Structure formats: structure tokens, C-alpha cells
Amino acid sequence: MAKQLLTRRAALLLAGAALLPMAVRADERPRITVHRDPNCDCCTGWMDHLERAGFPVTLIETGELDKIKTGLGIPEELAACHTAEGGGYVFEGHVPAAAIVRLLAERPKARGLAVPGMPMGSPGMSGPPEVYDVVLFGPQLKQTFARFRGEKEI
């Protein structure tokens, strides 16, 4: 029987394959379904941001947005202009794609992420970027998940 040696290239490939379940590759990103009021324009910019990050997006326009938010368990104080679902989580407001990727990689026990209000310079919002928090939330949970300025985590 021939003796086989593990080459450096093979070792790196094996190590990379072991990490794949922890990463969310762009070609495996879940579809994000966005619920928005038909009169809201900034939501389109946020959906474009998600698509540029490799997320397929489906839009549902509705006049019943408050009912959807309540049904999905979004606390009133975290409400924003649009609500989305994907990968088993809920995303409220202008959540950066980078925060969604991290959430999907880490898979914490939570309902989802929210960016309350409409911070200037957040994905889909124009104006000079301000600092804002991305909030991780659930029935018994509300904590800062990340802090961003525009689309960049700080």
C-alpha cells in the first residue's frame, strides 16, 4: 500500500471546508422578503443594498405593515419603515447586509435585528452617515449587536 502525504494545499482545503458551515457564502444567502408601504422610497435603496451583497430579494407592498410587524413580534420601540424576513430571522428597518451576514453565521437565539427609525446614511438612506446601533432582539432580549456608521461597522 502506497504511503500518502498530506500536502499543504490539501491541508488548507480541508481546513477551509471545515469552516464552510460557519460562513454564509454569497451563493447560499437566503431570500429576503421585504414588506413595505407602497409610498416609501427609501426601502428600494435598502433592497438594492441587499442585492449588491448577494441576497435575493422579494418585495411585498402592503397597507397593513403594522399588522405584519405585530405578527412578527417586532417591539414598537424598534419599528422602522419596512420589515423583512429571511433565514429564519426578522429584519426591521435599514439593517446593513454585513450585520445580516454576521447574524446568519453566528445563529444566535433571537427573533432578529432592527435599526429603529431611519438613520441618515444607513443603507438606503441619503445624507451624511451618522452612527447608529443595530439591535438584536427577541421576546426576552434587546441588546446592541453592532454599531455602524453608514454601511461600515465601527
Order of alpha helices (4+ residues) and beta strands (2+ residues): alpha-beta-alpha-beta-alpha-beta-beta-alpha-beta-beta-beta-beta
